Amino acid sequence: MKLLIPNMSCGHCVSAIEQAVLTEDPIAIVKTELASKTAEIKSGLANETWINVLENAGYPASPIESNETT
């Protein structure tokens, strides 16, 4: 799942987001991109879970459609 996280603005934000994800699912794979304010999470947990986890961590997020073609 790829998410837009508008409040992600610094290295501390990236760290807090990654920590929140790994606390919920220690085997999740999370890739953050500060420049685009996005995170990609690969996990067996439901997508709604990640939106809730990040919101609870102080980083409201919205899904980005993955059907883009380039």
C-alpha positions in Angstrom: 0.0 0.0 0.0 1.3 3.4 -0.9 0.3 6.4 1.2 0.6 10.2 1.0 1.6 11.6 4.4 1.4 15.4 4.1 2.8 16.1 7.6 6.0 14.1 7.0 8.5 16.9 6.8 11.8 15.8 8.4 14.0 12.9 9.4 12.3 12.6 12.8 8.9 12.2 11.0 10.3 9.4 8.9 11.7 7.7 12.0 8.4 8.0 13.9 6.4 6.7 10.9 8.7 3.7 10.5 8.7 3.0 14.2 4.8 3.1 14.3 4.6 0.6 11.4 7.2 -1.8 12.8 5.5 -1.6 16.3 2.3 -2.8 14.7 3.9 -5.4 12.4 7.6 -6.1 13.1 8.0 -8.0 9.8 6.4 -5.3 7.7 8.5 -3.6 5.0 8.3 0.2 5.0 9.9 2.5 2.5 9.5 6.2 3.1 10.3 9.0 0.6 10.6 12.4 2.4 10.7 14.4 -0.8 7.4 13.1 -2.1 5.9 12.7 1.4 5.0 9.1 0.7 5.4 5.7 2.3 5.0 2.3 0.9 4.1 -0.5 3.4 4.2 -4.2 2.6 2.4 -6.3 5.2 -0.2 -8.9 5.7 -2.3 -6.5 7.7 -5.3 -4.7 6.2 -4.8 -1.3 4.5 -7.2 0.4 6.9 -5.0 -0.7 9.7 -2.1 1.4 8.4 -4.2 4.5 8.0 -5.3 4.2 11.6 -1.8 3.4 12.9 -0.3 6.5 11.2 -3.2 8.7 12.3 -2.7 7.6 15.9 1.0 8.4 15.6 0.1 11.9 14.5 0.6 11.5 10.7 -2.8 11.4 8.9 -2.4 9.5 5.6 -4.4 8.8 2.5 -4.0 6.0 0.0 -2.4 6.6 -3.4 -3.9 4.6 -6.2 -1.3 2.1 -7.5 -2.8 1.7 -11.0 -0.8 4.6 -12.5 0.9 3.9 -15.8 4.0 5.6 -17.0 
